[in-house]
Amino acid sequence: MTRKHYIKKWRYLRWRLLQLPCNKGEKRKDWYWSVGQKNIPTPSELGCSYGEMWAKVVKAMRTIEGLEDIE
């Protein structure tokens, strides 16, 4: 998985989180690419590849009600 693909997945995850019933008052619906480029760590900082990190994130997110189907 490339950095670009990883950031796209984070944008998707943020969108899915905003769809949950507890986030109806959230005003910001978009997550800018520049924010991802600045805040997403590199694989050396993560200590694993982007694919492995995404697998960990998805495992944690599936425990949230409403996100059981996230890929």
mmCIF file as Biopython writes it, N, C-alpha, C and O atoms, coordinates in Angstrom:
data_model
#
loop_
_atom_site.group_PDB
_atom_site.id
_atom_site.type_symbol
_atom_site.label_atom_id
_atom_site.label_alt_id
_atom_site.label_comp_id
_atom_site.label_asym_id
_atom_site.label_entity_id
_atom_site.label_seq_id
_atom_site.pdbx_PDB_ins_code
_atom_site.Cartn_x
_atom_site.Cartn_y
_atom_site.Cartn_z
_atom_site.occupancy
_atom_site.B_iso_or_equiv
_atom_site.auth_seq_id
_atom_site.auth_asym_id
_atom_site.pdbx_PDB_model_num
ATOM 1   N N  . MET A ? 1  ? 0.849   -1.173 0.000  1.0 0.0 1  A 1 
ATOM 2   C CA . MET A ? 1  ? 0.000   0.000  0.000  1.0 0.0 1  A 1 
ATOM 3   C C  . MET A ? 1  ? 0.895   1.238  0.000  1.0 0.0 1  A 1 
ATOM 4   O O  . MET A ? 1  ? 1.860   1.326  0.760  1.0 0.0 1  A 1 
ATOM 5   N N  . THR A ? 2  ? 0.559   2.174  -0.856 1.0 0.0 2  A 1 
ATOM 6   C CA . THR A ? 2  ? 1.335   3.408  -0.936 1.0 0.0 2  A 1 
ATOM 7   C C  . THR A ? 2  ? 0.811   4.442  0.058  1.0 0.0 2  A 1 
ATOM 8   O O  . THR A ? 2  ? -0.268  4.284  0.629  1.0 0.0 2  A 1 
ATOM 9   N N  . ARG A ? 3  ? 1.590   5.495  0.250  1.0 0.0 3  A 1 
ATOM 10  C CA . ARG A ? 3  ? 1.177   6.579  1.145  1.0 0.0 3  A 1 
ATOM 11  C C  . ARG A ? 3  ? -0.132  7.212  0.660  1.0 0.0 3  A 1 
ATOM 12  O O  . ARG A ? 3  ? -1.017  7.514  1.460  1.0 0.0 3  A 1 
ATOM 13  N N  . LYS A ? 4  ? -0.244  7.409  -0.657 1.0 0.0 4  A 1 
ATOM 14  C CA . LYS A ? 4  ? -1.445  8.005  -1.222 1.0 0.0 4  A 1 
ATOM 15  C C  . LYS A ? 4  ? -2.672  7.135  -0.926 1.0 0.0 4  A 1 
ATOM 16  O O  . LYS A ? 4  ? -3.723  7.652  -0.545 1.0 0.0 4  A 1 
ATOM 17  N N  . HIS A ? 5  ? -2.541  5.830  -1.098 1.0 0.0 5  A 1 
ATOM 18  C CA . HIS A ? 5  ? -3.640  4.911  -0.828 1.0 0.0 5  A 1 
ATOM 19  C C  . HIS A ? 5  ? -4.005  4.927  0.655  1.0 0.0 5  A 1 
ATOM 20  O O  . HIS A ? 5  ? -5.183  4.892  1.010  1.0 0.0 5  A 1 
ATOM 21  N N  . TYR A ? 6  ? -2.997  4.980  1.513  1.0 0.0 6  A 1 
ATOM 22  C CA . TYR A ? 6  ? -3.214  5.027  2.959  1.0 0.0 6  A 1 
ATOM 23  C C  . TYR A ? 6  ? -3.990  6.289  3.355  1.0 0.0 6  A 1 
ATOM 24  O O  . TYR A ? 6  ? -4.914  6.223  4.166  1.0 0.0 6  A 1 
ATOM 25  N N  . ILE A ? 7  ? -3.613  7.434  2.783  1.0 0.0 7  A 1 
ATOM 26  C CA . ILE A ? 7  ? -4.301  8.689  3.097  1.0 0.0 7  A 1 
ATOM 27  C C  . ILE A ? 7  ? -5.741  8.632  2.594  1.0 0.0 7  A 1 
ATOM 28  O O  . ILE A ? 7  ? -6.647  9.116  3.272  1.0 0.0 7  A 1 
ATOM 29  N N  . LYS A ? 8  ? -5.965  8.049  1.420  1.0 0.0 8  A 1 
ATOM 30  C CA . LYS A ? 8  ? -7.334  7.904  0.918  1.0 0.0 8  A 1 
ATOM 31  C C  . LYS A ? 8  ? -8.172  7.064  1.871  1.0 0.0 8  A 1 
ATOM 32  O O  . LYS A ? 8  ? -9.343  7.365  2.102  1.0 0.0 8  A 1 
ATOM 33  N N  . LYS A ? 9  ? -7.580  6.015  2.422  1.0 0.0 9  A 1 
ATOM 34  C CA . LYS A ? 9  ? -8.306  5.172  3.370  1.0 0.0 9  A 1 
ATOM 35  C C  . LYS A ? 9  ? -8.623  5.946  4.651  1.0 0.0 9  A 1 
ATOM 36  O O  . LYS A ? 9  ? -9.698  5.771  5.225  1.0 0.0 9  A 1 
ATOM 37  N N  . TRP A ? 10 ? -7.697  6.802  5.107  1.0 0.0 10 A 1 
ATOM 38  C CA . TRP A ? 10 ? -7.960  7.626  6.285  1.0 0.0 10 A 1 
ATOM 39  C C  . TRP A ? 10 ? -9.093  8.603  6.033  1.0 0.0 10 A 1 
ATOM 40  O O  . TRP A ? 10 ? -9.913  8.847  6.918  1.0 0.0 10 A 1 
ATOM 41  N N  . ARG A ? 11 ? -9.147  9.172  4.819  1.0 0.0 11 A 1 
ATOM 42  C CA . ARG A ? 11 ? -10.252 10.073 4.477  1.0 0.0 11 A 1 
ATOM 43  C C  . ARG A ? 11 ? -11.574 9.322  4.507  1.0 0.0 11 A 1 
ATOM 44  O O  . ARG A ? 11 ? -12.579 9.837  4.997  1.0 0.0 11 A 1 
ATOM 45  N N  . TYR A ? 12 ? -11.570 8.102  3.981  1.0 0.0 12 A 1 
ATOM 46  C CA . TYR A ? 12 ? -12.774 7.274  3.999  1.0 0.0 12 A 1 
ATOM 47  C C  . TYR A ? 12 ? -13.182 6.965  5.440  1.0 0.0 12 A 1 
ATOM 48  O O  . TYR A ? 12 ? -14.362 7.036  5.783  1.0 0.0 12 A 1 
ATOM 49  N N  . LEU A ? 13 ? -12.206 6.622  6.279  1.0 0.0 13 A 1 
ATOM 50  C CA . LEU A ? 13 ? -12.496 6.318  7.675  1.0 0.0 13 A 1 
ATOM 51  C C  . LEU A ? 13 ? -13.098 7.536  8.374  1.0 0.0 13 A 1 
ATOM 52  O O  . LEU A ? 13 ? -14.063 7.391  9.125  1.0 0.0 13 A 1 
ATOM 53  N N  . ARG A ? 14 ? -12.559 8.715  8.148  1.0 0.0 14 A 1 
ATOM 54  C CA . ARG A ? 14 ? -13.101 9.920  8.768  1.0 0.0 14 A 1 
ATOM 55  C C  . ARG A ? 14 ? -14.530 10.163 8.307  1.0 0.0 14 A 1 
ATOM 56  O O  . ARG A ? 14 ? -15.387 10.535 9.108  1.0 0.0 14 A 1 
ATOM 57  N N  . TRP A ? 15 ? -14.794 9.953  7.013  1.0 0.0 15 A 1 
ATOM 58  C CA . TRP A ? 15 ? -16.153 10.101 6.498  1.0 0.0 15 A 1 
ATOM 59  C C  . TRP A ? 15 ? -17.103 9.118  7.166  1.0 0.0 15 A 1 
ATOM 60  O O  . TRP A ? 15 ? -18.219 9.478  7.542  1.0 0.0 15 A 1 
ATOM 61  N N  . ARG A ? 16 ? -16.648 7.859  7.314  1.0 0.0 16 A 1 
ATOM 62  C CA . ARG A ? 16 ? -17.491 6.854  7.971  1.0 0.0 16 A 1 
ATOM 63  C C  . ARG A ? 16 ? -17.759 7.215  9.426  1.0 0.0 16 A 1 
ATOM 64  O O  . ARG A ? 16 ? -18.872 7.015  9.911  1.0 0.0 16 A 1 
ATOM 65  N N  . LEU A ? 17 ? -16.776 7.735  10.123 1.0 0.0 17 A 1 
ATOM 66  C CA . LEU A ? 17 ? -16.957 8.144  11.519 1.0 0.0 17 A 1 
ATOM 67  C C  . LEU A ? 17 ? -17.968 9.283  11.622 1.0 0.0 17 A 1 
ATOM 68  O O  . LEU A ? 17 ? -18.746 9.344  12.575 1.0 0.0 17 A 1 
ATOM 69  N N  . LEU A ? 18 ? -17.955 10.187 10.636 1.0 0.0 18 A 1 
ATOM 70  C CA . LEU A ? 18 ? -18.906 11.293 10.645 1.0 0.0 18 A 1 
ATOM 71  C C  . LEU A ? 18 ? -20.333 10.830 10.369 1.0 0.0 18 A 1 
ATOM 72  O O  . LEU A ? 18 ? -21.281 11.553 10.675 1.0 0.0 18 A 1 
ATOM 73  N N  . GLN A ? 19 ? -20.503 9.638  9.797  1.0 0.0 19 A 1 
ATOM 74  C CA . GLN A ? 19 ? -21.836 9.109  9.514  1.0 0.0 19 A 1 
ATOM 75  C C  . GLN A ? 19 ? -22.489 8.486  10.746 1.0 0.0 19 A 1 
ATOM 76  O O  . GLN A ? 19 ? -23.694 8.230  10.739 1.0 0.0 19 A 1 
ATOM 77  N N  . LEU A ? 20 ? -21.724 8.240  11.790 1.0 0.0 20 A 1 
ATOM 78  C CA . LEU A ? 20 ? -22.277 7.621  12.999 1.0 0.0 20 A 1 
ATOM 79  C C  . LEU A ? 20 ? -23.260 8.578  13.675 1.0 0.0 20 A 1 
ATOM 80  O O  . LEU A ? 20 ? -23.077 9.794  13.618 1.0 0.0 20 A 1 
ATOM 81  N N  . PRO A ? 21 ? -24.297 8.041  14.313 1.0 0.0 21 A 1 
ATOM 82  C CA . PRO A ? 21 ? -25.321 8.885  14.937 1.0 0.0 21 A 1 
ATOM 83  C C  . PRO A ? 21 ? -24.782 9.875  15.974 1.0 0.0 21 A 1 
ATOM 84  O O  . PRO A ? 21 ? -25.381 10.931 16.180 1.0 0.0 21 A 1 
ATOM 85  N N  . CYS A ? 22 ? -23.677 9.556  16.619 1.0 0.0 22 A 1 
ATOM 86  C CA . CYS A ? 22 ? -23.143 10.439 17.653 1.0 0.0 22 A 1 
ATOM 87  C C  . CYS A ? 22 ? -22.462 11.679 17.074 1.0 0.0 22 A 1 
ATOM 88  O O  . CYS A ? 22 ? -22.104 12.577 17.836 1.0 0.0 22 A 1 
ATOM 89  N N  . ASN A ? 23 ? -22.270 11.763 15.764 1.0 0.0 23 A 1 
ATOM 90  C CA . ASN A ? 23 ? -21.548 12.880 15.144 1.0 0.0 23 A 1 
ATOM 91  C C  . ASN A ? 23 ? -22.431 13.774 14.292 1.0 0.0 23 A 1 
ATOM 92  O O  . ASN A ? 23 ? -21.938 14.383 13.342 1.0 0.0 23 A 1 
ATOM 93  N N  . LYS A ? 24 ? -23.697 13.872 14.592 1.0 0.0 24 A 1 
ATOM 94  C CA . LYS A ? 24 ? -24.604 14.673 13.766 1.0 0.0 24 A 1 
ATOM 95  C C  . LYS A ? 24 ? -24.299 16.164 13.817 1.0 0.0 24 A 1 
ATOM 96  O O  . LYS A ? 24 ? -24.624 16.875 12.866 1.0 0.0 24 A 1 
ATOM 97  N N  . GLY A ? 25 ? -23.694 16.660 14.874 1.0 0.0 25 A 1 
ATOM 98  C CA . GLY A ? 25 ? -23.403 18.083 14.991 1.0 0.0 25 A 1 
ATOM 99  C C  . GLY A ? 25 ? -22.095 18.501 14.360 1.0 0.0 25 A 1 
ATOM 100 O O  . GLY A ? 25 ? -21.767 19.688 14.370 1.0 0.0 25 A 1 
ATOM 101 N N  . GLU A ? 26 ? -21.346 17.583 13.819 1.0 0.0 26 A 1 
ATOM 102 C CA . GLU A ? 26 ? -20.047 17.902 13.221 1.0 0.0 26 A 1 
ATOM 103 C C  . GLU A ? 26 ? -20.231 18.758 11.967 1.0 0.0 26 A 1 
ATOM 104 O O  . GLU A ? 26 ? -20.981 18.387 11.064 1.0 0.0 26 A 1 
ATOM 105 N N  . LYS A ? 27 ? -19.556 19.886 11.912 1.0 0.0 27 A 1 
ATOM 106 C CA . LYS A ? 27 ? -19.712 20.798 10.781 1.0 0.0 27 A 1 
ATOM 107 C C  . LYS A ? 27 ? -18.719 20.516 9.656  1.0 0.0 27 A 1 
ATOM 108 O O  . LYS A ? 27 ? -19.069 20.639 8.482  1.0 0.0 27 A 1 
ATOM 109 N N  . ARG A ? 28 ? -17.489 20.140 9.996  1.0 0.0 28 A 1 
ATOM 110 C CA . ARG A ? 28 ? -16.479 19.905 8.970  1.0 0.0 28 A 1 
ATOM 111 C C  . ARG A ? 28 ? -16.664 18.505 8.391  1.0 0.0 28 A 1 
ATOM 112 O O  . ARG A ? 28 ? -16.467 17.512 9.091  1.0 0.0 28 A 1 
ATOM 113 N N  . LYS A ? 29 ? -17.038 18.425 7.135  1.0 0.0 29 A 1 
ATOM 114 C CA . LYS A ? 29 ? -17.295 17.129 6.510  1.0 0.0 29 A 1 
ATOM 115 C C  . LYS A ? 29 ? -16.124 16.656 5.654  1.0 0.0 29 A 1 
ATOM 116 O O  . LYS A ? 29 ? -16.104 15.501 5.230  1.0 0.0 29 A 1 
ATOM 117 N N  . ASP A ? 30 ? -15.155 17.521 5.394  1.0 0.0 30 A 1 
ATOM 118 C CA . ASP A ? 30 ? -14.047 17.135 4.532  1.0 0.0 30 A 1 
ATOM 119 C C  . ASP A ? 30 ? -12.752 17.093 5.330  1.0 0.0 30 A 1 
ATOM 120 O O  . ASP A ? 30 ? -12.614 17.743 6.366  1.0 0.0 30 A 1 
ATOM 121 N N  . TRP A ? 31 ? -11.833 16.332 4.833  1.0 0.0 31 A 1 
ATOM 122 C CA . TRP A ? 31 ? -10.508 16.200 5.436  1.0 0.0 31 A 1 
ATOM 123 C C  . TRP A ? 31 ? -9.522  16.471 4.325  1.0 0.0 31 A 1 
ATOM 124 O O  . TRP A ? 31 ? -9.428  15.683 3.383  1.0 0.0 31 A 1 
ATOM 125 N N  . TYR A ? 32 ? -8.791  17.553 4.406  1.0 0.0 32 A 1 
ATOM 126 C CA . TYR A ? 32 ? -7.982  18.010 3.294  1.0 0.0 32 A 1 
ATOM 127 C C  . TYR A ? 32 ? -6.728  17.167 3.110  1.0 0.0 32 A 1 
ATOM 128 O O  . TYR A ? 32 ? -6.143  16.660 4.067  1.0 0.0 32 A 1 
ATOM 129 N N  . TRP A ? 33 ? -6.343  17.038 1.859  1.0 0.0 33 A 1 
ATOM 130 C CA . TRP A ? 33 ? -5.170  16.234 1.498  1.0 0.0 33 A 1 
ATOM 131 C C  . TRP A ? 33 ? -3.921  16.750 2.199  1.0 0.0 33 A 1 
ATOM 132 O O  . TRP A ? 33 ? -3.095  15.958 2.651  1.0 0.0 33 A 1 
ATOM 133 N N  . SER A ? 34 ? -3.774  18.063 2.294  1.0 0.0 34 A 1 
ATOM 134 C CA . SER A ? 34 ? -2.593  18.646 2.929  1.0 0.0 34 A 1 
ATOM 135 C C  . SER A ? 34 ? -2.498  18.252 4.400  1.0 0.0 34 A 1 
ATOM 136 O O  . SER A ? 34 ? -1.398  18.080 4.926  1.0 0.0 34 A 1 
ATOM 137 N N  . VAL A ? 35 ? -3.631  18.111 5.062  1.0 0.0 35 A 1 
ATOM 138 C CA . VAL A ? 35 ? -3.642  17.687 6.463  1.0 0.0 35 A 1 
ATOM 139 C C  . VAL A ? 35 ? -3.094  16.264 6.566  1.0 0.0 35 A 1 
ATOM 140 O O  . VAL A ? 35 ? -2.316  15.953 7.469  1.0 0.0 35 A 1 
ATOM 141 N N  . GLY A ? 36 ? -3.500  15.414 5.646  1.0 0.0 36 A 1 
ATOM 142 C CA . GLY A ? 36 ? -3.002  14.037 5.647  1.0 0.0 36 A 1 
ATOM 143 C C  . GLY A ? 36 ? -1.522  13.966 5.373  1.0 0.0 36 A 1 
ATOM 144 O O  . GLY A ? 36 ? -0.796  13.215 6.024  1.0 0.0 36 A 1 
ATOM 145 N N  . GLN A ? 37 ? -1.072  14.745 4.411  1.0 0.0 37 A 1 
ATOM 146 C CA . GLN A ? 37 ? 0.357   14.743 4.094  1.0 0.0 37 A 1 
ATOM 147 C C  . GLN A ? 37 ? 1.188   15.192 5.295  1.0 0.0 37 A 1 
ATOM 148 O O  . GLN A ? 37 ? 2.293   14.697 5.517  1.0 0.0 37 A 1 
ATOM 149 N N  . LYS A ? 38 ? 0.649   16.124 6.057  1.0 0.0 38 A 1 
ATOM 150 C CA . LYS A ? 38 ? 1.390   16.668 7.202  1.0 0.0 38 A 1 
ATOM 151 C C  . LYS A ? 38 ? 1.326   15.739 8.419  1.0 0.0 38 A 1 
ATOM 152 O O  . LYS A ? 38 ? 2.318   15.595 9.134  1.0 0.0 38 A 1 
ATOM 153 N N  . ASN A ? 39 ? 0.167   15.107 8.663  1.0 0.0 39 A 1 
ATOM 154 C CA . ASN A ? 39 ? -0.056  14.398 9.919  1.0 0.0 39 A 1 
ATOM 155 C C  . ASN A ? 39 ? 0.093   12.880 9.866  1.0 0.0 39 A 1 
ATOM 156 O O  . ASN A ? 39 ? 0.193   12.245 10.916 1.0 0.0 39 A 1 
ATOM 157 N N  . ILE A ? 40 ? 0.110   12.277 8.675  1.0 0.0 40 A 1 
ATOM 158 C CA . ILE A ? 40 ? 0.261   10.822 8.573  1.0 0.0 40 A 1 
ATOM 159 C C  . ILE A ? 40 ? 1.740   10.486 8.652  1.0 0.0 40 A 1 
ATOM 160 O O  . ILE A ? 40 ? 2.520   10.987 7.842  1.0 0.0 40 A 1 
ATOM 161 N N  . PRO A ? 41 ? 2.150   9.654  9.600  1.0 0.0 41 A 1 
ATOM 162 C CA . PRO A ? 41 ? 3.563   9.319  9.739  1.0 0.0 41 A 1 
ATOM 163 C C  . PRO A ? 41 ? 4.068   8.436  8.603  1.0 0.0 41 A 1 
ATOM 164 O O  . PRO A ? 41 ? 3.279   7.790  7.914  1.0 0.0 41 A 1 
ATOM 165 N N  . THR A ? 42 ? 5.369   8.412  8.412  1.0 0.0 42 A 1 
ATOM 166 C CA . THR A ? 42 ? 5.992   7.553  7.401  1.0 0.0 42 A 1 
ATOM 167 C C  . THR A ? 42 ? 6.144   6.150  7.968  1.0 0.0 42 A 1 
ATOM 168 O O  . THR A ? 42 ? 6.053   5.968  9.182  1.0 0.0 42 A 1 
ATOM 169 N N  . PRO A ? 43 ? 6.378   5.138  7.103  1.0 0.0 43 A 1 
ATOM 170 C CA . PRO A ? 43 ? 6.556   3.768  7.607  1.0 0.0 43 A 1 
ATOM 171 C C  . PRO A ? 43 ? 7.675   3.631  8.640  1.0 0.0 43 A 1 
ATOM 172 O O  . PRO A ? 43 ? 7.567   2.825  9.565  1.0 0.0 43 A 1 
ATOM 173 N N  . SER A ? 44 ? 8.742   4.409  8.488  1.0 0.0 44 A 1 
ATOM 174 C CA . SER A ? 44 ? 9.822   4.321  9.476  1.0 0.0 44 A 1 
ATOM 175 C C  . SER A ? 44 ? 9.363   4.822  10.842 1.0 0.0 44 A 1 
ATOM 176 O O  . SER A ? 44 ? 9.792   4.298  11.870 1.0 0.0 44 A 1 
ATOM 177 N N  . GLU A ? 45 ? 8.503   5.821  10.861 1.0 0.0 45 A 1 
ATOM 178 C CA . GLU A ? 45 ? 7.958   6.321  12.129 1.0 0.0 45 A 1 
ATOM 179 C C  . GLU A ? 45 ? 6.929   5.354  12.708 1.0 0.0 45 A 1 
ATOM 180 O O  . GLU A ? 45 ? 6.789   5.250  13.927 1.0 0.0 45 A 1 
ATOM 181 N N  . LEU A ? 46 ? 6.207   4.643  11.832 1.0 0.0 46 A 1 
ATOM 182 C CA . LEU A ? 46 ? 5.197   3.690  12.288 1.0 0.0 46 A 1 
ATOM 183 C C  . LEU A ? 46 ? 5.828   2.407  12.822 1.0 0.0 46 A 1 
ATOM 184 O O  . LEU A ? 46 ? 5.283   1.767  13.722 1.0 0.0 46 A 1 
ATOM 185 N N  . GLY A ? 47 ? 6.970   2.037  12.266 1.0 0.0 47 A 1 
ATOM 186 C CA . GLY A ? 47 ? 7.598   0.780  12.657 1.0 0.0 47 A 1 
ATOM 187 C C  . GLY A ? 47 ? 7.029   -0.415 11.903 1.0 0.0 47 A 1 
ATOM 188 O O  . GLY A ? 47 ? 7.360   -1.558 12.215 1.0 0.0 47 A 1 
ATOM 189 N N  . CYS A ? 48 ? 6.180   -0.162 10.919 1.0 0.0 48 A 1 
ATOM 190 C CA . CYS A ? 48 ? 5.620   -1.220 10.079 1.0 0.0 48 A 1 
ATOM 191 C C  . CYS A ? 48 ? 5.149   -0.585 8.774  1.0 0.0 48 A 1 
ATOM 192 O O  . CYS A ? 48 ? 5.203   0.634  8.617  1.0 0.0 48 A 1 
ATOM 193 N N  . SER A ? 49 ? 4.693   -1.406 7.849  1.0 0.0 49 A 1 
ATOM 194 C CA . SER A ? 49 ? 4.240   -0.868 6.563  1.0 0.0 49 A 1 
ATOM 195 C C  . SER A ? 49 ? 2.859   -0.237 6.710  1.0 0.0 49 A 1 
ATOM 196 O O  . SER A ? 49 ? 2.179   -0.426 7.719  1.0 0.0 49 A 1 
ATOM 197 N N  . TYR A ? 50 ? 2.461   0.510  5.695  1.0 0.0 50 A 1 
ATOM 198 C CA . TYR A ? 50 ? 1.133   1.122  5.706  1.0 0.0 50 A 1 
ATOM 199 C C  . TYR A ? 50 ? 0.043   0.056  5.735  1.0 0.0 50 A 1 
ATOM 200 O O  . TYR A ? 50 ? -0.976  0.222  6.405  1.0 0.0 50 A 1 
ATOM 201 N N  . GLY A ? 51 ? 0.260   -1.039 5.007  1.0 0.0 51 A 1 
ATOM 202 C CA . GLY A ? 51 ? -0.725  -2.123 4.996  1.0 0.0 51 A 1 
ATOM 203 C C  . GLY A ? 51 ? -0.919  -2.736 6.370  1.0 0.0 51 A 1 
ATOM 204 O O  . GLY A ? 51 ? -2.049  -2.986 6.789  1.0 0.0 51 A 1 
ATOM 205 N N  . GLU A ? 52 ? 0.176   -2.978 7.072  1.0 0.0 52 A 1 
ATOM 206 C CA . GLU A ? 52 ? 0.093   -3.542 8.421  1.0 0.0 52 A 1 
ATOM 207 C C  . GLU A ? 52 ? -0.572  -2.561 9.386  1.0 0.0 52 A 1 
ATOM 208 O O  . GLU A ? 52 ? -1.358  -2.965 10.243 1.0 0.0 52 A 1 
ATOM 209 N N  . MET A ? 53 ? -0.257  -1.285 9.247  1.0 0.0 53 A 1 
ATOM 210 C CA . MET A ? 53 ? -0.864  -0.283 10.121 1.0 0.0 53 A 1 
ATOM 211 C C  . MET A ? 53 ? -2.359  -0.178 9.852  1.0 0.0 53 A 1 
ATOM 212 O O  . MET A ? 53 ? -3.147  -0.062 10.790 1.0 0.0 53 A 1 
ATOM 213 N N  . TRP A ? 54 ? -2.764  -0.219 8.573  1.0 0.0 54 A 1 
ATOM 214 C CA . TRP A ? 54 ? -4.178  -0.134 8.253  1.0 0.0 54 A 1 
ATOM 215 C C  . TRP A ? 54 ? -4.922  -1.336 8.820  1.0 0.0 54 A 1 
ATOM 216 O O  . TRP A ? 54 ? -6.050  -1.195 9.293  1.0 0.0 54 A 1 
ATOM 217 N N  . ALA A ? 55 ? -4.308  -2.515 8.779  1.0 0.0 55 A 1 
ATOM 218 C CA . ALA A ? 55 ? -4.937  -3.711 9.339  1.0 0.0 55 A 1 
ATOM 219 C C  . ALA A ? 55 ? -5.198  -3.534 10.839 1.0 0.0 55 A 1 
ATOM 220 O O  . ALA A ? 55 ? -6.236  -3.961 11.344 1.0 0.0 55 A 1 
ATOM 221 N N  . LYS A ? 56 ? -4.263  -2.909 11.542 1.0 0.0 56 A 1 
ATOM 222 C CA . LYS A ? 56 ? -4.445  -2.645 12.975 1.0 0.0 56 A 1 
ATOM 223 C C  . LYS A ? 56 ? -5.577  -1.649 13.214 1.0 0.0 56 A 1 
ATOM 224 O O  . LYS A ? 56 ? -6.381  -1.819 14.130 1.0 0.0 56 A 1 
ATOM 225 N N  . VAL A ? 57 ? -5.632  -0.612 12.385 1.0 0.0 57 A 1 
ATOM 226 C CA . VAL A ? 57 ? -6.684  0.402  12.522 1.0 0.0 57 A 1 
ATOM 227 C C  . VAL A ? 57 ? -8.048  -0.228 12.280 1.0 0.0 57 A 1 
ATOM 228 O O  . VAL A ? 57 ? -8.985  0.002  13.045 1.0 0.0 57 A 1 
ATOM 229 N N  . VAL A ? 58 ? -8.164  -1.022 11.217 1.0 0.0 58 A 1 
ATOM 230 C CA . VAL A ? 58 ? -9.444  -1.652 10.877 1.0 0.0 58 A 1 
ATOM 231 C C  . VAL A ? 58 ? -9.891  -2.609 11.980 1.0 0.0 58 A 1 
ATOM 232 O O  . VAL A ? 58 ? -11.076 -2.672 12.309 1.0 0.0 58 A 1 
ATOM 233 N N  . LYS A ? 59 ? -8.953  -3.345 12.544 1.0 0.0 59 A 1 
ATOM 234 C CA . LYS A ? 59 ? -9.296  -4.263 13.633 1.0 0.0 59 A 1 
ATOM 235 C C  . LYS A ? 59 ? -9.904  -3.496 14.806 1.0 0.0 59 A 1 
ATOM 236 O O  . LYS A ? 59 ? -10.882 -3.944 15.404 1.0 0.0 59 A 1 
ATOM 237 N N  . ALA A ? 60 ? -9.327  -2.346 15.130 1.0 0.0 60 A 1 
ATOM 238 C CA . ALA A ? 60 ? -9.850  -1.532 16.229 1.0 0.0 60 A 1 
ATOM 239 C C  . ALA A ? 60 ? -11.195 -0.899 15.862 1.0 0.0 60 A 1 
ATOM 240 O O  . ALA A ? 60 ? -12.099 -0.852 16.696 1.0 0.0 60 A 1 
ATOM 241 N N  . MET A ? 61 ? -11.337 -0.418 14.637 1.0 0.0 61 A 1 
ATOM 242 C CA . MET A ? 61 ? -12.569 0.253  14.221 1.0 0.0 61 A 1 
ATOM 243 C C  . MET A ? 61 ? -13.753 -0.706 14.154 1.0 0.0 61 A 1 
ATOM 244 O O  . MET A ? 61 ? -14.892 -0.289 14.366 1.0 0.0 61 A 1 
ATOM 245 N N  . ARG A ? 62 ? -13.508 -1.968 13.864 1.0 0.0 62 A 1 
ATOM 246 C CA . ARG A ? 62 ? -14.609 -2.933 13.781 1.0 0.0 62 A 1 
ATOM 247 C C  . ARG A ? 62 ? -15.275 -3.185 15.127 1.0 0.0 62 A 1 
ATOM 248 O O  . ARG A ? 62 ? -16.354 -3.776 15.174 1.0 0.0 62 A 1 
ATOM 249 N N  . THR A ? 63 ? -14.666 -2.757 16.205 1.0 0.0 63 A 1 
ATOM 250 C CA . THR A ? 63 ? -15.284 -2.918 17.521 1.0 0.0 63 A 1 
ATOM 251 C C  . THR A ? 63 ? -16.334 -1.835 17.788 1.0 0.0 63 A 1 
ATOM 252 O O  . THR A ? 63 ? -17.084 -1.939 18.759 1.0 0.0 63 A 1 
ATOM 253 N N  . ILE A ? 64 ? -16.401 -0.797 16.943 1.0 0.0 64 A 1 
ATOM 254 C CA . ILE A ? 64 ? -17.362 0.294  17.100 1.0 0.0 64 A 1 
ATOM 255 C C  . ILE A ? 64 ? -18.665 -0.108 16.423 1.0 0.0 64 A 1 
ATOM 256 O O  . ILE A ? 64 ? -18.669 -0.566 15.280 1.0 0.0 64 A 1 
ATOM 257 N N  . GLU A ? 65 ? -19.754 0.066  17.130 1.0 0.0 65 A 1 
ATOM 258 C CA . GLU A ? 65 ? -21.058 -0.251 16.552 1.0 0.0 65 A 1 
ATOM 259 C C  . GLU A ? 65 ? -21.333 0.661  15.361 1.0 0.0 65 A 1 
ATOM 260 O O  . GLU A ? 65 ? -21.240 1.883  15.473 1.0 0.0 65 A 1 
ATOM 261 N N  . GLY A ? 66 ? -21.667 0.072  14.237 1.0 0.0 66 A 1 
ATOM 262 C CA . GLY A ? 66 ? -21.891 0.820  13.012 1.0 0.0 66 A 1 
ATOM 263 C C  . GLY A ? 66 ? -20.724 0.746  12.047 1.0 0.0 66 A 1 
ATOM 264 O O  . GLY A ? 66 ? -20.868 1.109  10.880 1.0 0.0 66 A 1 
ATOM 265 N N  . LEU A ? 67 ? -19.573 0.283  12.508 1.0 0.0 67 A 1 
ATOM 266 C CA . LEU A ? 67 ? -18.399 0.170  11.637 1.0 0.0 67 A 1 
ATOM 267 C C  . LEU A ? 67 ? -17.944 -1.283 11.490 1.0 0.0 67 A 1 
ATOM 268 O O  . LEU A ? 67 ? -16.788 -1.527 11.144 1.0 0.0 67 A 1 
ATOM 269 N N  . GLU A ? 68 ? -18.823 -2.245 11.744 1.0 0.0 68 A 1 
ATOM 270 C CA . GLU A ? 68 ? -18.433 -3.644 11.687 1.0 0.0 68 A 1 
ATOM 271 C C  . GLU A ? 68 ? -18.046 -4.089 10.283 1.0 0.0 68 A 1 
ATOM 272 O O  . GLU A ? 68 ? -17.324 -5.073 10.125 1.0 0.0 68 A 1 
ATOM 273 N N  . ASP A ? 69 ? -18.523 -3.368 9.249  1.0 0.0 69 A 1 
ATOM 274 C CA . ASP A ? 69 ? -18.282 -3.790 7.871  1.0 0.0 69 A 1 
ATOM 275 C C  . ASP A ? 69 ? -17.117 -3.053 7.204  1.0 0.0 69 A 1 
ATOM 276 O O  . ASP A ? 69 ? -16.890 -3.235 6.008  1.0 0.0 69 A 1 
ATOM 277 N N  . ILE A ? 70 ? -16.380 -2.232 7.944  1.0 0.0 70 A 1 
ATOM 278 C CA . ILE A ? 70 ? -15.296 -1.456 7.324  1.0 0.0 70 A 1 
ATOM 279 C C  . ILE A ? 70 ? -14.188 -2.382 6.817  1.0 0.0 70 A 1 
ATOM 280 O O  . ILE A ? 70 ? -13.843 -3.376 7.456  1.0 0.0 70 A 1 
ATOM 281 N N  . GLU A ? 71 ? -13.648 -2.029 5.663  1.0 0.0 71 A 1 
ATOM 282 C CA . GLU A ? 71 ? -12.597 -2.864 5.044  1.0 0.0 71 A 1 
ATOM 283 C C  . GLU A ? 71 ? -11.250 -2.200 5.150  1.0 0.0 71 A 1 
ATOM 284 O O  . GLU A ? 71 ? -10.252 -2.752 4.686  1.0 0.0 71 A 1 
#
